[in-house]
Amino acid sequence: MVEIFAAVCGAAVSAGVLATGSSVRRANEGREALVRLTVGLESISSKLEQLHVDIRSDRKEIFGRITSLETRVARMEVHSDHPHHG
Protein backbone atom coordinates (compact mmCIF):
# COMPACT_ATOMS: atom_id res chain seq x y z
CA MET A 1 0.00 0.00 0.00
CA VAL A 2 2.87 2.39 0.82
CA GLU A 3 4.40 1.70 -2.58
CA ILE A 4 1.15 2.65 -4.34
CA PHE A 5 0.87 5.84 -2.28
CA ALA A 6 4.50 6.70 -3.03
CA ALA A 7 3.97 6.03 -6.74
CA VAL A 8 0.85 8.24 -6.81
CA CYS A 9 2.69 11.02 -4.93
CA GLY A 10 5.66 10.70 -7.28
CA ALA A 11 3.39 10.90 -10.32
CA ALA A 12 1.60 13.93 -8.88
CA VAL A 13 4.88 15.70 -8.16
CA SER A 14 6.19 14.87 -11.65
CA ALA A 15 2.99 16.15 -13.22
CA GLY A 16 3.25 19.36 -11.16
CA VAL A 17 6.87 19.90 -12.17
CA LEU A 18 6.05 19.30 -15.84
CA ALA A 19 3.07 21.67 -15.68
CA THR A 20 5.15 24.33 -13.96
CA GLY A 21 7.95 23.93 -16.51
CA SER A 22 5.48 24.18 -19.36
CA SER A 23 3.90 27.26 -17.81
CA VAL A 24 7.29 28.93 -17.34
CA ARG A 25 8.27 28.10 -20.91
CA ARG A 26 4.98 29.57 -22.25
CA ALA A 27 5.50 32.69 -20.14
CA ASN A 28 9.04 33.09 -21.52
CA GLU A 29 7.83 32.58 -25.08
CA GLY A 30 5.08 35.15 -24.48
CA ARG A 31 7.59 37.62 -23.07
CA GLU A 32 9.92 37.11 -26.04
CA ALA A 33 7.02 37.61 -28.47
CA LEU A 34 6.05 40.81 -26.67
CA VAL A 35 9.63 42.10 -26.90
CA ARG A 36 9.76 41.30 -30.64
CA LEU A 37 6.44 43.06 -31.21
CA THR A 38 7.56 46.09 -29.21
CA VAL A 39 10.82 46.36 -31.14
CA GLY A 40 8.90 45.98 -34.41
CA LEU A 41 6.45 48.72 -33.45
CA GLU A 42 9.29 51.04 -32.44
CA SER A 43 10.95 50.43 -35.80
CA ILE A 44 7.72 51.14 -37.69
CA SER A 45 7.17 54.27 -35.60
CA SER A 46 10.67 55.51 -36.38
CA LYS A 47 10.19 54.87 -40.11
CA LEU A 48 6.82 56.69 -40.06
CA GLU A 49 8.43 59.68 -38.34
CA GLN A 50 11.16 59.79 -41.00
CA LEU A 51 8.53 59.48 -43.75
CA HIS A 52 6.64 62.41 -42.20
CA VAL A 53 9.83 64.51 -42.19
CA ASP A 54 10.51 63.57 -45.83
CA ILE A 55 6.95 64.42 -46.88
CA ARG A 56 7.12 67.81 -45.12
CA SER A 57 10.43 68.55 -46.85
CA ASP A 58 9.05 67.51 -50.24
CA ARG A 59 5.91 69.56 -49.68
CA LYS A 60 7.96 72.63 -48.77
CA GLU A 61 10.06 72.25 -51.92
CA ILE A 62 7.04 71.64 -54.16
CA PHE A 63 5.11 74.64 -52.82
CA GLY A 64 8.23 76.78 -53.18
CA ARG A 65 8.48 75.77 -56.82
CA ILE A 66 4.77 76.38 -57.39
CA THR A 67 5.06 79.85 -55.85
CA SER A 68 8.02 80.62 -58.09
CA LEU A 69 6.11 79.42 -61.15
CA GLU A 70 3.05 81.45 -60.18
CA THR A 71 5.25 84.55 -59.88
CA ARG A 72 6.80 83.93 -63.29
CA VAL A 73 3.39 83.35 -64.89
CA ALA A 74 2.04 86.53 -63.31
CA ARG A 75 4.99 88.49 -64.72
CA MET A 76 4.40 86.96 -68.16
CA GLU A 77 0.73 87.89 -67.97
CA VAL A 78 1.65 91.49 -67.10
CA HIS A 79 4.03 91.66 -70.05
CA SER A 80 1.45 90.18 -72.45
CA ASP A 81 -1.20 92.68 -71.27
CA HIS A 82 1.11 95.60 -71.94
CA PRO A 83 2.98 94.94 -75.19
CA HIS A 84 6.01 97.07 -75.87
CA HIS A 85 5.77 99.33 -78.87
CA GLY A 86 9.08 99.75 -80.50
N, C-alpha and C positions, 0 to 999 in steps of 0.2 A: 504494500500500500504506500509506503514511504517513497518507493521508487517511482510510482505513478505520479504522486504529488510533486516530486522533484522534477520529473519530466514535464509535467504541465507548467510548473513555475518556470522552468528553463525555456520552454516554448513561448511563454508569455513575455518573459524578459527579452528573448530574441526578437519577437514580433515588435515589442516596444522600441528596441534599439533600431531595428530596420525602419520602422515608421518615423522615428525621430530623424534618422539619417536622411531618409527620403524627403522629409519636410525641410530640413536644413538645406539640402541640395536644391529643392524647388525655390526656397527663399533666396539662395545665392544666384540662381539662374534669373529669378525675377529682378533682383537688384542689378545684375549685369545688363539685363535688357533695358531697365530704366536708365542706366548710365549711357548706354548706346543711343537710346532715343533722345536723351537730353543733349548729348554731344551733337547728334544729327540736327536737332532743332536749333541749337546755337549756331551751327554752320549755316543752315538755311537762313536764319535771321541775319547773320553777318553778310551773306550774299545779297539778301534783299536790301539791306542798308546801302551796300555798294551800288546796287542797281539804281536805287533812288537817287544817290549822289550823281551817278552817270546821267540819268534822265534829266535831272535839274540842270546839269552842265550843258547837255545837248539842247535843252529847251532854251536856255539863256543864249546860246550861240545862234540857234535858229531864229529866235525873235530879234536878235541883234541884226542878223542878215535881212530879215523881213523889213525892219525899220529902215535900214540903209536903202533897200530897194524901193520902199515907199517914198523916201526922200528923193531918190533919183528920178522916179516916175513923176513926182510932183514937179520937179524942176523941168523935166522934159515937157510936161503939160503947159507950164508957164511959158516956155520958149515957143511952143507950137501955137499958143493963143496970141502971142505978140511976135509975129514974124519980123525979121530985120529987113529993112528996105535999103538996098545998097546999090 
